[in-house]
C-alpha cells in the first residue's frame, strides 16, 4: 500500500512538472506571435540588430556549426538591405578553454566576409547568457527598440526576456539547420532554458553585466571617407576611399555639383567632355548612363573601358566590350560612363595616351582590398609613372577620369556632418558637363 502511494504521488509530481514545463514553453511561444519575421523585405527598420552568440564549431564534435553560419547570414542580409544600421555581436571569450574561440571576433570576421562594414559592428563580451545580451542593449547601449537575430526557438525566449526588460523588440529568424539530431538537442535544451527564464522572472531578472559604462554608440558620427597620402618611387599619390555602405553613386550631366549640397560625399569629373556646354549629353564622350537612362555621346577611340554602378550590382569595371554593362546599369537604375582603361585584372593595358604624357592624373580604381578608391597623382607626373605607381599599391582596376587644371575639379567630405567640404581642386571649367557624385542614400 505504501509503495502504491509513493508511486501515485510520483506520477502526480511528474505530471505537474511536465505540465509546468509545457506551460512555460507555450507562454514563451505565444508571446512571440506577431513579433517574428522570416523575410528581409517585410521586417521594419531598427537602428540596431543584436546577433545572439554561438560558436563557429560544435565543441562536442568539432564540426562546423551551421546555426552560427545562418545567424551571420541573417545579420548580413538585414544590414545590406538597410534594415539595421548597426550590428551588436554578443557572445563570450572562450579562448582559454578546450577547443576555445572568441565568439564576438568570430562573428565580426564572418560578417565582414559577407560585406558588412566593420565600423558598424560592435563586439559585446557580456553575451554569455541571452539575458545579459538583451539587458546590455537597454542599460549600456541605450536602446529601447531592437531586432534580435537568432533561430526561431531562441528568438522566442529572447523576445520574452526583452518584454520583461521593457524593450520593444522584434526578431528575425535565421534558418534552422536541417540536421535532426542537432535540432532535437538544441530544442530540448531550449525547453529547459525557458523554465530557467521563469525562475529568473520570479527572482527579478538579475543580469550580470561587466561592461557597464553607458554609451549610445549609435549617435557616433562615423567617418565615411578615408584620405591617404602615399609616397612611391614613381611619384606620390593621394587616395580618397569612400565607405560605400550607406552611399550611392550618380552621374550628373549638364551642371556642376554644388559643394553646398552636404549630401554629396565626393564629386569629381567623369567621362571625357567636349568644349561646348550647351550640347548636353552630346558633349560627353561615349555612351553613358545617368539617372537609370542610357544616353549617346560623341565617338571617342580612347574609351577602352567603362565603370558602372547600380543599387543591385554595386561598382563594376569593364574592359573593351562594355555596351551590355551599360544596358544593365540602366535597367537597374544606376549610372555608368566610358573612359580609357589603364589597369585591368591587376595588369597595365595598352593605352592610346602616350606614357610620356605629363600632367596631374586621376583614376577611379578598385584597390587591393576590392574597395572603390579615387587616386590622383600628387603634382605633375608622366602618365606611365602614374600607372606604375597605382600597380605598386596593388590596384586591380583603374579607369582614367581626368587631368589638369579645371578638369580636376573635386571636393569631398570625410564625415557626413561636414558642412563645408575639402577640395583637391576648387575650380571647374565652365563647360565641363559631367561629374560623378557619391552621396548619402
SVG drawing of the C-alpha trace seen along z (x, -y; Angstrom):
<svg xmlns="http://www.w3.org/2000/svg" viewBox="-2 -79 64 81">
<polyline fill="none" stroke="black" stroke-width="0.4" points="0.0,0.0 2.8,-2.4 4.7,-1.7 1.5,-2.3 1.0,-5.7 4.6,-6.7 4.2,-5.6 0.9,-7.5 2.4,-10.7 5.4,-10.3 3.2,-10.2 1.3,-13.3 4.5,-15.2 6.0,-14.2 2.7,-15.2 2.8,-18.6 6.5,-19.1 5.8,-18.2 2.7,-20.4 4.7,-23.4 7.5,-22.8 4.9,-22.7 3.2,-25.8 6.5,-27.7 7.2,-26.6 3.7,-27.6 3.7,-31.0 7.0,-32.0 5.9,-30.9 2.6,-32.7 4.3,-36.0 6.4,-36.0 3.3,-35.9 3.4,-38.8 6.9,-39.8 9.0,-37.5 9.9,-37.8 11.3,-35.3 11.5,-37.7 14.0,-40.6 11.7,-42.8 8.8,-42.6 10.7,-43.4 10.6,-47.0 13.8,-49.1 15.5,-49.3 18.7,-51.2 20.4,-48.2 20.4,-44.4 21.5,-42.1 23.1,-38.8 23.0,-36.3 26.2,-34.3 27.1,-30.7 30.3,-29.0 31.5,-28.7 32.1,-24.9 30.3,-22.4 32.5,-22.0 31.3,-18.4 32.3,-17.0 34.4,-19.8 32.1,-20.0 31.0,-23.3 28.1,-24.9 25.5,-25.9 23.5,-27.7 26.4,-30.1 26.6,-30.5 22.9,-31.1 22.8,-33.8 25.7,-35.6 24.0,-35.4 20.7,-36.7 22.5,-39.7 24.4,-40.5 21.2,-40.3 19.5,-42.8 22.4,-45.2 22.9,-45.1 19.1,-45.6 19.3,-48.7 17.0,-47.2 19.6,-47.8 22.4,-50.4 24.5,-48.6 25.0,-45.0 25.9,-44.1 27.6,-40.6 27.1,-39.3 29.0,-36.3 31.8,-35.2 35.6,-34.8 36.4,-31.1 39.9,-31.0 41.4,-29.6 39.1,-26.6 39.5,-23.3 38.5,-23.9 38.3,-27.6 37.2,-30.5 36.5,-34.2 32.8,-34.4 32.3,-38.1 35.5,-38.2 34.5,-35.1 31.1,-36.7 32.6,-40.0 35.1,-38.4 32.4,-36.3 30.1,-39.4 33.0,-41.3 33.4,-38.5 29.8,-39.0 30.2,-42.7 29.3,-44.3 31.4,-47.3 33.5,-46.6 32.9,-50.2 29.2,-49.2 29.9,-46.1 30.1,-46.3 31.7,-43.5 29.9,-42.6 31.6,-40.1 28.9,-40.1 26.8,-37.7 27.5,-34.5 23.7,-34.5 20.9,-35.7 19.6,-37.7 22.9,-39.6 22.9,-40.4 19.4,-41.9 19.8,-43.7 23.0,-45.3 21.1,-46.7 19.0,-48.7 21.3,-49.5 24.6,-50.1 23.8,-50.8 20.7,-52.9 18.4,-51.1 14.7,-50.5 13.8,-49.1 15.9,-46.4 15.9,-43.5 17.0,-40.2 18.7,-37.7 18.9,-34.0 17.0,-30.8 13.2,-30.9 13.1,-28.9 15.9,-31.1 14.2,-34.3 11.0,-33.4 12.8,-33.2 14.8,-36.4 11.6,-38.3 10.1,-37.3 13.1,-38.5 13.1,-41.7 9.5,-42.3 10.2,-42.0 13.2,-44.3 11.0,-47.0 12.5,-46.7 10.2,-46.8 12.0,-44.1 11.2,-42.2 13.1,-39.2 14.4,-38.0 14.5,-34.2 17.8,-32.8 17.4,-29.5 17.4,-26.4 19.9,-23.7 18.3,-20.5 20.2,-18.0 17.5,-16.4 19.9,-15.3 21.3,-18.8 17.7,-20.3 16.4,-17.9 19.4,-18.6 19.0,-22.3 15.3,-22.3 15.5,-20.1 18.0,-22.5 15.7,-25.4 12.7,-23.9 14.8,-23.8 16.1,-27.3 12.5,-28.5 11.9,-27.1 15.1,-28.9 13.6,-32.0 10.6,-31.9 12.8,-31.3 14.7,-34.4 11.5,-36.4 10.3,-35.2 13.7,-36.2 13.6,-39.6 15.7,-39.0 19.3,-39.7 21.6,-40.1 25.4,-40.0 26.9,-42.9 30.6,-43.7 30.9,-46.3 28.6,-48.8 29.8,-52.2 26.8,-53.7 27.4,-54.7 24.9,-55.2 27.2,-54.1 24.6,-54.8 24.9,-58.5 28.6,-58.4 29.1,-60.2 31.3,-57.8 33.7,-58.9 32.6,-57.9 35.8,-58.8 39.4,-58.0 42.2,-60.2 45.7,-58.9 48.9,-60.5 51.1,-57.7 54.8,-58.0 56.1,-55.8 59.3,-55.8 57.3,-56.7 55.5,-59.7 53.3,-60.4 49.6,-59.7 46.5,-61.0 43.9,-58.3 40.2,-59.0 38.4,-55.9 34.7,-56.2 32.9,-53.7 30.2,-52.7 27.9,-51.2 25.0,-53.7 26.2,-55.6 25.1,-55.7 26.6,-56.9 25.1,-59.2 26.3,-60.7 25.4,-64.4 25.2,-65.8 24.8,-69.4 25.6,-71.1 28.4,-71.4 27.7,-69.7 27.4,-72.3 29.7,-72.0 26.8,-73.4 24.9,-70.2 26.0,-68.4 24.6,-65.0 27.5,-64.8 30.4,-62.9 32.6,-63.0 32.3,-64.8 34.7,-64.6 34.9,-64.9 34.0,-61.7 33.9,-60.9 35.8,-62.9 34.0,-66.2 33.9,-68.3 34.1,-72.1 30.5,-73.3 28.4,-73.2 25.1,-73.7 25.3,-70.5 24.1,-68.4 24.7,-64.7 26.2,-65.1 29.1,-66.9 30.1,-63.7 32.5,-61.2 30.8,-57.8 27.5,-56.3 26.8,-56.8 24.0,-56.1 22.6,-58.8 19.5,-58.5 18.9,-55.0 18.7,-56.1 21.2,-55.5 22.4,-58.4 24.5,-58.6 27.6,-60.8 30.2,-61.6 32.6,-58.9 36.0,-58.6 38.6,-56.0 40.2,-56.3 37.2,-54.8 38.5,-51.2 36.7,-50.6 33.8,-51.6 32.6,-51.8 29.1,-51.1 27.3,-51.3 23.7,-50.3 22.0,-49.6 21.7,-45.9 25.1,-45.2 27.3,-47.8 30.6,-49.0 31.9,-47.2 34.8,-47.8 34.6,-46.6 37.2,-46.3 36.6,-46.5 33.1,-45.0 31.1,-47.2 27.9,-48.0 25.9,-45.3 27.1,-46.5 25.8,-50.0 22.4,-48.5 22.3,-46.5 23.2,-49.6 20.3,-51.5 17.9,-48.6 18.9,-48.6 18.5,-52.3 22.2,-53.0 25.0,-55.0 27.9,-54.4 30.4,-56.0 33.2,-55.0 36.9,-56.2 40.4,-54.9 41.2,-51.7 44.6,-51.8 44.7,-48.7 42.6,-45.5 42.8,-42.4 45.9,-43.8 47.9,-44.4 48.6,-47.5 46.8,-47.5 47.7,-49.3 46.6,-53.0 46.1,-55.5 47.5,-58.3 51.4,-58.2 53.0,-57.0 55.4,-60.0 52.4,-62.5 52.9,-64.8 50.1,-66.2 48.2,-65.7 46.3,-62.5 43.3,-60.9 41.8,-57.4 38.8,-55.6 40.1,-52.3 39.4,-49.0 42.1,-48.6 43.9,-45.6 41.1,-45.0 38.4,-45.3 37.3,-48.7 36.4,-51.6 39.0,-54.3 39.9,-57.5 43.6,-58.0 45.3,-61.2 49.0,-62.0 50.5,-64.4 51.5,-67.0 52.7,-66.6 54.0,-63.1 54.2,-61.1 51.2,-59.0 53.3,-55.8 54.7,-56.5 51.1,-57.2 50.0,-53.8 53.1,-52.0 52.5,-53.9 49.0,-52.5 50.2,-49.0 52.7,-49.3 49.8,-49.8 48.1,-46.6 45.4,-48.4 43.3,-45.7 41.3,-48.0 41.9,-51.6 39.8,-53.8 41.1,-57.2 38.8,-60.1 40.5,-63.4 43.6,-65.5 44.9,-69.1 43.7,-72.4 39.9,-72.8 39.2,-69.2 40.3,-68.0 37.6,-69.8 36.9,-67.7 35.6,-68.1 34.9,-65.6 33.7,-65.2 35.3,-63.0 32.3,-62.9 28.6,-63.1 28.3,-66.0 30.9,-68.2 29.0,-71.3 32.0,-72.6 33.9,-70.2 37.6,-69.8 39.0,-70.2 41.5,-68.5 40.8,-71.2 38.4,-74.0 37.8,-75.4 36.0,-73.8 35.9,-74.7 32.6,-76.4 31.8,-73.9 32.6,-70.7 29.4,-68.8 29.6,-65.6 30.6,-64.6 30.4,-61.5 28.9,-62.0 28.9,-59.7 26.0,-60.7 24.3,-59.6 21.3,-57.4"/>
</svg>
